[in-house]
Amino acid sequence: MRLYSLQLIVFDLIVFVSPFVFYNNACHTTFWIQHRAATEGNDDEVNDADEAARIAKFKARLMAGGLDAIASKEADEEVNTEWARLSNEASRGTLLMGENSFFFGSKHQIIRDKACERVGLPKDVQDRVPKERLNALLPVILLLDRGESVVSGLMLGRRSGYLMGDFKQLDTSGFLTQPLWIGGPSAPDNLELCTVGAISDESTGILALHPYQSITNSQPLTPDGLYVGGDWNTAKLLVDRGMANPFRFRLFAQATSWSTTDFDNELKLGAWRLVDASTELILKDRPRGADIWADIDAEEQL
């Protein structure tokens, strides 16, 4: 799969957005105002897709086991679906939650400085930001792969300031008002997964997180139904037919990566708390500027 030319355009347009920039309220305010009108009036579209999904689930349960199965399922759905718990292993689908003592401490300066650069934090962030606001800058990364030589993931909660409709060279019908998120400072390793907006069988450098197993060639990340990548035409078709909700997709340009040596060193030094989290918590809609680290920390179960 050769590199889609638009990937170069995306990388030219998007400078890696540091969380420190978000703290200073210096990014994207004007852009948000310009696009506010475009994003209003979509509640019906979201509700339609959600309602279609609920109807499809109802029909499937009715066909499978009748009304008793439906009653049993509805009882099960009362259980909290937004959960997080500590993990003993850093593997595909694990969340890495940055630890305050490492990122804002004074030890292991060389490794710490490199880690800060990887997640867009200035090396002296602890001297420039009030202590009570530091935790809001801690990174949260979803691991995509832990290979023999490279580890890769997506940083969560960092908006680029662009909507998918801004990229006229892409085929983004059904996703025009979806925000584009920044997954990190480097190009993704798995370009074959980065088909978002592709007009032909080429990589755009943008990949999708979603809960839809039915999307062709998507790869599972977690046991409870989080997927990455997949055929873009299938995703658009499902959205067009009301069988998938476009606001259940998270679309990312770029990624975060380590050498295995750097990654193992950071783990040994306590840079990251390892957490398994539900698909619902990872894909949760949060207000602009919400502290995703605190949100997941609040749901964490020992």
N, C-alpha and C positions, 0 to 999 in steps of 0.2 A: 504494500500500500504506500503510494508516494505521498509526500506532504502536500496537502491542499494549500494553494497559494494564499487563501484567506487567513491561514494560521499566522502568517507573517504580518498581515494587516492587524489582526487581533493583538499580537504581541507589541506592535508599534503603538497601538492606541492605548493599551493598558499598561501603565507602570505599576509594578507591584505595590499594592496599597498597604502601607504600614498601619497596624492598629494604633500606633502613636499619632498618626494623622487623624484618625477618627477621634481620638481624645481631644485634639485641638480644634475639632469642628471645622476643619479646613477643606473638606472634600464634599463635592456632589450636591450641595444644597441647591444651587441654581438649577442643576440638571433635574433634580427631583421636582422642583416647582414647574419646570417646563413640561414634564411628563405627567403631572398630576391628572390633567384632564384625560389623558390617554388611558390612565389606569382606573378611572372611575367608571362605574356602570358595568363592572364585570361580575358583580355578585350573582346575577342570574346565571351566567355561564358556569361559575363554580358550582352553584347549587344544582344546576342541571346535571353536571358530570357526577357529582356526589350522589344525587338521587338515582341516576342510572346505575351507579355501582352498587348502591344499596338494594335496588330492585333485582339486579343480576344475582347478588348473593342470596337474597330471599328465595328466588326461584330455584337456585342450585340446592339450597338446603331443603326446600319443599320436595323437590324431586328425589333427593337422596334419602330422606328419612321422615318426611311428613311433618305434621305440626309438633309432634313431641321433640323431634330434632331441632326445630326452630326455637322452641321454648328453652331447651337445654343450652343452645348456642347463645341465646340472648342473656341467659343467666351468667354464662362464662364471660360475656363481653362487659359485664359490670366490673370486672377486675381491672385495675389500673394498667393501661397499656403504655404509659410513659414511665419507664423504669430504667435504673442503672445500677450496676453492682461491680465491685472490685473484681479484677481479673488477675490471674497468675501468669498470663502469657500474652506477649505482644505478637499477634498474628492478624491475618486478613480480617477486617471488620472491627478490630479493637479500636477504641478511642484512646488517644494520648492526651492527658490533661496536664498542662504545664504546672510545675510546682513553684510556688512563690520563693521558697528558700534557694532554689537553684537560679532562676532567671533574674531575681532581684537581690541575690546575695553577693558576697565578695570573694567566694572561693572558686578555684578551678577557672581562672579568668580566661585562659586561651579557649578551652572547650565551651565555656559559657558564652563568650563573645561570638564564637562561630554559630552557636545555637540561636542566639538573639538575631543575628543577621539572617539566618534561615527563615525566621518567622516575622521579620520586619520590625524588630524592636531595636532602638538605638542602644548602644552599649552602656550608656549612662542613664538609662531610663529611670532608674530608681532615684536619681538626683534631680530629675526634671518633672516628675509627676508626684502629686501629693500621695502619701503612703496609703491613705484610705481608698485611692482610686487605682492602685496598681493591679489588684486582682482582676479588674475588668479588662486588662490588657493581656492576661495570660492566654496562650494559644490552646486551642482544641483541634486535634488532628485525627482524621479518620484514616486508618491504615488501609491501603489498597493492596499492597504486596510486600512481602519480606523475602527477597530473593537471596541468592548466595553472595552477590556483590553489591546489590542496590536495594534500598528500602524506600518505598514511595507512599505518599498519602495526600490527603486533601485537607487544607486548613478550613475549618468551618466558621461561618459568621462574618466573612470579610466581603462586603459588597464592592463591586468595581465602579458603580455609579452609572453603568450602562444597562439598557434593556435590550433584549434580543432583537427587537424591532429596529434598533439602531444599525444593525449590520445588514445592509441592503444586499450584500453579496451572498448572504445565507438564505436558505429556505427555512424560515421560522414560522410558517403559518400555524396558527393555534397557540403560539408561544410568544407573541409579539410583546406582551407586557410583562413577561417573566424577567426578573433581574438576572444578570450575569454575575457570578461570584468568582472571587480570586482564590484559587486553591494553593497558591504559593508562588515563589519567585522563579521557578524553572519549568521547562517544557515537560509535559507528561511523558513517562517512559512507554506506556502502552498506547501507542498512537492508534492501533486498530480499534480501541474502544472509543476514540474521540471522533464520533461521527455526527455530533449535533449540528444540524443545519446543512449537512452535506447534500449537494445536488447530485453528485455521483459517488462512486465507491472510493472516496478519498478522505483523509483525515483533516479535520478542521482545527484540531487542537483543543476542542471543547468537548467535555464528557458529561454524562448525566447520571445522577443518583435518582432512584425511583423505587416504588414498591411493586412493579408490574412484571411478574414472571413471564407473562405472555408475550413480552417484547422479544423478538427473535435475537439470538446471540447475546442476550444480556447475561452477566455473570453474577452469581450470588455472592454477597459479602457477609451476611449474617444469617443465622438459622431461622429468624422470624420474618424474613422476607424483604431484606434490603438488597437491591441489585444495582449494578453499575454497567454503563454502556448499553449496547444493543442496537439493532437496526433502526435508524431514524425514520424511515418510511413507515415502519410498523408503529412506532410511537405516535406519529402524526395521524395515522389512520385510526388508531384507538381513540385519540382525543377527538378527532372529527366525528366519530360515531357515538361519542358520549360514553365510551367504555373506559376511559382514563381521564383523570383530572390533570390539566396542565400545571396546576398549582401544587401538585404532589411531586413535581420534578425539581431537582436542584441542579443547575447547569453551571459548570466550572471551567474557567480557562486557567491553564497552568497548574502546577502541583508543587509539592514539597518533597525533597528527596535527600537521602543520606547515603554515604557509603556504609556498609555493614559495620565497619570499625567505628565510625563516628556514632552510629546509632547505638551500638553495644556500650560504648563509653558513656553516653548520656544516660542510658538505663542504669548502669552501675553507679553513677553519681547521683541518682535520684531526681533526674530532670523531669521525669514523667510519671504520673499516676496512670496505671492501666485500668481501663473501665470497659465493661461490656454494657451496651445500651440498646434499648429497643428501637426498632425502625421508627415508631411513632415519635419518640423523643428526638431522634436524629433529624427527622424531616419536619419537626414541629414548626409552625409559623410563629415567628417572634417579631415583636415590634422593632422598627428601625432603632439601632443603637442598643438593643437588648444585650445583656451580659450572658452569653451562651455558657460560659464556664460556670457561673453561679447557678444557672438554671439546671445544668446537669448535676452539679454538686448537690443541689437541694434534693434531687431525686435519688441520689446514690444510696444503696442499701448495703450494709456491711455483710 
